[in-house]
Amino acid sequence: MIIVKTPYRISLFGGGTDFPQWYNKKKGKVISGSINHFSYIQLKKLPKIFNYKYRIRYFLREEVVNEEEIKHPVIREAIKLFKINKLNDGLDITHSGDLHAQSGIGSSSSFTVGLLHALNEYLNIKISKKKLAELSIDFEQKVLKEYVGSQDQVIASYGGLRIINFEKKGFKCTKLKLSGQKMNILEKSLQFFYTGIQRNSQKLEKKKILSIQSKQEYYNQIYNIASEAQKIFMRRDNNKLIHKIGNLLNKQWMIKKKLVKGVSNSKIDKMYAKAIKNGAIGGKLCGSGGGGFLVFMTPKKFQRKVSKNINLPEIKMKFTNEGSKIIFNNNKIVKNK
């Protein structure tokens, strides 16, 4: 049995500039971090006593004889990519996650990264974090032909709070080195609320990608905001950190709402306005927009007031240095893999 643990992520700045349709012509920059909530893939060989070859459990249960019958597109195409049918092995694959899917925390890419990591391990193929990220990006964008960016696969593979620079020749991933005090200030100032709205990001992301040419000014602004946020994070002093980062989040959110219709809606706009009125400095919807988690930068003295007026389930999250890793294999715990 193999168990892979892969983190979800919170993207703070630069989302959209990680579309290859953007960074293949201009540079992209994202500030994003893995969080202490995870996706788990359990993979093991299926004994030949069953009248099916693949047993797959996620929110559905599938028991099928051949790979073409698998309904889950990521699992089906991954099994085909690794040519599992040539091994004559049956597989039992189970997925579970700490948080809701389709909620803006990069759950789809965490699933992909975790599954590809597990299949590499199953075939005794050692893979680096960089290669895992590159494989996952290529798999989602070229094999699955999904409308997705490239940041989620990188963060899920590497882990940590990172600056990711994108350009045509690839990406460069650098850990954002914050002092313990600065990280503490950042984490204690972020509030996360679940809107209860699950959405399919593909529709929004497709619209964004198709409109990149006509919205270049906005993407340039998003890139510049990410660059400004990087400078603020890297300064030694913590003077007005919450206010500076919060203001940039607010500025970015106002621009993101202009990218395509559906990034926000009247319900979300009202919740956002309530949070700002009650003490939050700035925020955004996580992920592509349309629903999922709302994140706000709020001074501690106003957090209770914001929570009361937003009146949504609040989730405590912290950044973690963990990327995708094998936590169990062949009945042995695997550490620091």
N, C-alpha and C positions, 0 to 999 in steps of 0.2 A: 504493500500500500504506500502511496505517496500523498502527502498533504502539502499544499502550497498556500501560503498566507500572503495576500497582496493588499496594500493599503488603498483606500479611497483618497481623494485629494480635494483641496480647496484652492481654486485659482483666484489670486488677488488682482493681478494686473496683466494687461496685454492680450487677453483672450481675443482671438480673431486674427491676430498677426501670426498665429501658428498654423494657419491654413497654407498648404503648399502653393495654392493659387496666388497667395500674397508673397510669401517669402522666397519663392523661386524667381521673383522679379525685384522685390525689395526685402529689406531685413525685417525679421520679427523678433520680438522680445516678450517673454512671459515671466512673471514671478508667481510661483505656485508651490504648494507644499503638501506632502502626504500627511494624513491625519490618523489618529488612534482609533479608527474604525476600519474594518477589513472585509475583504472577500476571500472565501475559502474554497479551494478546489480539492476534492478527494478523488484520486484515480487509482484503480487497481485492476488486476487481471481478472476477467470473469471466467469461472470454471466452465468446462464444456458440458456440463450437465443440464444446461438450460436450452430451450428451443429457440433462443434468440442470441445474437452476438453482441449487441450493445444495450446496456441498461443505463439510462440517463435520467438523473433527477435534478430538477431545478424547481420552478413553480409548477411545472408539469412533470409527468413521468412518461418516459418513452422506453419501449422494449421492442427493438427492431432487429431484423436479420442482416440487413446490409446497410452500408453508410448512406446510400442515396435515399433511404427511407427516413433518415434523421431530420426532424423538423427544425431543430435549433440550428440556425445557419452557421454560427461561429464553430460549434462542435463538429457539425458535418464537414465544413471546409477544412478545419484543422486536421481531422482524421484523414481526409483525402491528401492534404499537403504532406503529412508525415508517412503516407502510404502504409497505414496500419493494417489494411486488408491483406497485404503481402506477408505479414507476420503470422497470419492465421490466428491472431489473438482476439479474444473477446475482451471488451472493456466495460468497466463499471465506473461511471463518472457522476459525482454528486457535487452540487454547488450550494453554498449558503452564504448569506451576507449579513453584516451587522445593521445595515440601513437600507431604506427603500431604493429600488432601481428607479431610473428615470427621474432623478431628483437633483441633478446638477453637480454630483460629487465624483464624476468620472467612473461610475460603476461599470459601464460597458467595457471601457478599456482595461479596468482592473480585472474583469473577467477574462478578457482576451489574453492579457499578459500572464495571468495565473495559469490559464489552460496551456498556453504555448510553453511556459516554464515547466509545467508538469509533464508534458509530452516529451520535451527534451530530456528530462530526467529519466523518464520511463525507458527511453532509448539509449541511456547512458551517454548523452551528448552534453558536455559541459559548455555553458554559454555565459558570456560576460553580461553585465548590466547594459552596456552600450549595444551589444548585438541583440539582446532581448528586446530593447526599446526599438531598434531599427527593424527587427523582424515583425514586431507588433504593428508598427506604423505601416509597413509595407503590406501586411496581411489585411488590415482594416481598410486601407485606402485602395489597394490594387486587387486583392483577391475578393474581398467582400464588396468592394466598390461603394463603401459608405462615405457619406458627406461628413467628414470629421477632420479635426485639426491634428496636431502632432504632440501637444504638450502632455496629454493625459497618459499616453503610453510611456513617456520618458519618466514622469514622476512616479508612476506605478512601478517601474523597473528600478529606479535609483532610490527613491525615498528621500526625505529631507525637505527643508525649505530651500528652494533653488531658483536661480536665474537661468533661464534657458534662452540662448540666442540661436535663432534660426536663419539660415541662408540657403541658397541653392545647393551648395555642396554638402549640407547636413546641419547638425545641431552641435552646440557646445553647452554642456550642462555644468554649472558651477554652484557649489553650495554657498548659500548666503550666510556668511559667518556673523551672527549676532551675538553680542554678549549675553550672558545669562539674564542680566537685568533687563536688557532691551527685549529679549524673547518673552520674558515674564510680563512686561508691560503690554506687548502685542497680544499675547494669548488672553490675558485678563480683560482686554478691552474689546475683544471680538465676541459678539453675540450671534447665535445661530438659531433661526426659527424655521420650522417646517410648515410650509404653506398648505400642505395636504393636496397639492396639485401635482400629479404625475403627468409628464408630457413626453412625447416622442421628439427628441432633439433633431432627428434627421430632417424633418420638414423645415425647421427654422434654419439649420445649418446650410441646407441646400439653397434657401433663399439668400442667405448671406453671401455664400460663395458666388452665386450667379450675379450678385449686385456689387461685387468688389470693385469692378472697374469704375462704376458710377459713384462709389462711396470712398474713393481713395483718400480724400481729405480727412474723413473720420478715422480711417485706419492709421493714417499718419499721426493723428492726434492721440490715438490709443497707444501707439508705439512711444511717442514722446512722454506721455504720462507714466508709462512703465519705466522709462529711463530716469525720469525725475524721482519716482518712488525708489528706485535702486540707489540713487545718490543719498536720499534721506535715510534709508536703512543702513547705509555704509558709513554714515557719519558717526564719530565717536560719541557725541553728546546725544542725550535723549530729550532735549529741549523741545517741548510741544510736539512730540512724536505722534501722539494720538490725533491731535488736531491736523497735523500736516498730512498724515496718511489718510485720515478720514475725509478731508477735503478733496484729496485726489480720487478716492473711491467714488465720492459723490459726483465729481466732474466726469469721471469715466462712465458712470452709470447714465448720466444725462446724454452722453454721446452714443452709448450702446443702444439706447432706446430709439435712436434715429436710424440705425442700420437697416432694420426691416420691421414691418408691422408684425406684432405678436411677441416681441421680446418682453414686453410688459403688457398689462391690461389694467382696467379701471380698479379692480379689486386690489391688485398688487400696488398700484400707484397710491391708493388710499392708505394701505398699511405702511408703505415707505414714508409717506407724508406724516403719518402719526408718529413714527419712530423719530423722525427729525424734529418734529414739534416738541417731543418729550425728552430730548437730550442727545439723541444719536447725532454724530457729526456727518457720517456718510455711510454708504453701503452699496449693495448690489444683489442681484439674484445670482446664485452660483450656476455655472455652466452656461448653456446657450440662452437661457431665459424661458419665459412662459410659465414657470412654476418651480417646484423644488424648494431648495433652501434659500432663505433670505439671510444675508450676513450684514451686520452693522458694526461700525467702530463707535463704541460708546464709552465715555468716561464712567468709571465705576459708580460714582454718586448718582448717575441717572439710570443705571441699568434696571433697577427694580421698577421704576416708573415706565420705562420702555416696555418691559416684559408685561406689565399689567395692561397697558393700553394696546399693545399688539395682540395680546390674548391668543397666542399660538403656542403649540408645543415647542419648548426650548431644549436644544441639545447641547451638551457640553462637549467641546472638541479641543484637542491639543495637537500641535504638530509633532510628528514623530520622524526619527531618522531611518525608520525601517522601509526598505523597498521590498519587492517581491522576493520571497525566500522559501526554501524547502524546510519545513519544520518537522517532517516525519518521512522516513523512507526505510523500507526493509526492516520494520520493527525497531528502528533506532532513531532517537532524536538527533536531528542534524542542526548544529549551531553555526551561526555566522556564515551562512552559505549565500 
